[in-house]
Each structure stands twice: as C-alpha cells, then as structure tokens.
C-alpha cells in the first residue's frame, strides 16, 4: 500500500479522467455537451475539484516568430472534494456554451474542451478534445443558397470576426452581367443582417472607368428573420434564403436558377 501511495503521488496508479464528446462540431452560439469519466486508481484518493473548460486557441506569426495564444472562455465545476475508491467509476455530464461571436475553426485557429481532476499530493489527470466551431446555422443557410441553389462558385471566407464573410465568383452563364458577389453577415437577436456586394461585369469603356473608383459594385442590405433560415431540427434551411438572394440577381438583370424540385411548391404552401 505504501508503494501504491508513492506511485499515485507520481501519477502512477492514480485516478484518471476520460473525456467523451459525442459530436465535436457545433454552431456559433450553441451548446456542446459531453461526459467526464472518473476512474479510481490503485489507492483511495480525494479529487479536490473536477472541472470542464472551454478553451480557444490561435496562432500568430510564422517560423521563429510564431506565437501560440489561448483563452479560457468558460469553466464548469463538476465536483469538489470527491472521494474515489480504487477502480470506482463515476460519470459526470457537462454542457458548455460557444460564444455567439466565436472565432470559427480554421487551420491556425480552433477550440478545445479540456477536463481535469485536481488531486492533492498527486499528478492531476487531464484529457482534451478538439471542437470544430462553424458559423450559425442561419448563416450557413444563406451561404448554401448562394453556392448550391444559385450556383455561385466559392472563392474565400472569413469567420474570425463577428461578421462572417463569403466571396463568390459568378458561374459562366452569369458572366455577361456579373463578375462575382460577396456576403457580409451579422447575426442579431432575431435576424441576419446581410450586405450583398454585387460586382457587375464591365461592358463598356465607361464601365471600366467606373470600376477604377468602385462604381462597378452595388451594395444591397438585406434583413432576413432567423426563423426563416432554420429548420425545426435546428439545421440550415437554404429555402428561406433563396428568394432574398434571387431578388438581388433579378435586380441586375439576371434570371436566377430555379430552386431544387419541390422547394417552390413548399414555399407557395408556406412550408
């Protein structure tokens, strides 16, 4: 028993934690849930505190100038002064909330759930799991309507700020009128505020001269209720965004592609 206690103080045969996160992809502003499994080691111990934390991390610079940054956004205390017997197994559920303006996950930016059992006179046990944060379902509804229904070709996007940006190139059949289109979207309490920036095709020398001072761009504000953009299951609903974006194309003289089969009928019936 003495050697077991000494080993536990060094982290050998001590209590351990495991982390279970069923779905590691989550929308901005949504909750993510999981479980912490605490398993006793070789000797009785007392866990001073069992915690689950939501961390954001990002990397700046390159090469020798690279810097790693992290920030804890939320901590949930799952238990305090918890006695754990050898091989005893305890499970603790938790929920953490992703901020509404969370930085979306990219190659150099991301999120993690970290859990830890703080054990006096022993090595603390830790576990972590990456979380992929994506834009609100409402924003994805608009992006998918532009990409999949209007057939605009994605070029780039940025979700590192509260405003989410998407840039598209016009498909060949629209190039006689349209060079491209960008969307800047901000989610409010009850709507998505969208700035649609239409980059029109230059047809004449006058158009080319106007383009030098940004005259080939036409910016249209849209306000789309969030209720139109999310299904009953909370998933993106491009059907709610389609008529708003189609109207923008119609204003510049384009006939937008028809919505997928069955969608028009549902819209007419108010579904």
C-alpha angles and dihedrals in degrees: 000000000000092000090046091054091048090049091050090053087058093046096260112126092358125137114283137202129218125193126219119190109172096196118025097186117083138169122242110270094020132114126251121204135195147147135255115210114204115196123188121235131215097299136037112270139172120229107216092200137356113203141181117201135189111217132186121203135184138172127225129190130014137259113345090358094057115126128190117216132186138177132191111225103178140007127197118194107214098182144349130211090001114178113218123189125207111292091355112146123210127177125207125190122213141178127203128188122229110219117252090238097041118153106254116239116266134156095282098028131059153128137252139191110220126189128190139183108212104209121182115233092009142077110277114243117230139182133176142188130196118242123207109215116199131181121280115288088245092058091048089052090060094043092050093047088055095044104036104026104031090034095228112163117239116235106167144336139196126204099164093104134050088261112069116215129203126179123197137186119221117252117244094262091059099042094097088068108015134048095181148310136231132199127208111190132188122182117220130180095282108005147033112243108211131189108199110200109197115198104203125207116257108237102171142025088261089055090051091051090049089051090061089066096036095264091134090069124088118189120204123185118216130186113199119183112239090228089067093054104052130066124226087264091055094251127131115283110199090181088074093055099041100081092048094052094039089057090056091055092046090055091061094047102266127130104222119222113266116260117258117286112285096018096093091053091050091051091051089052092048094246 
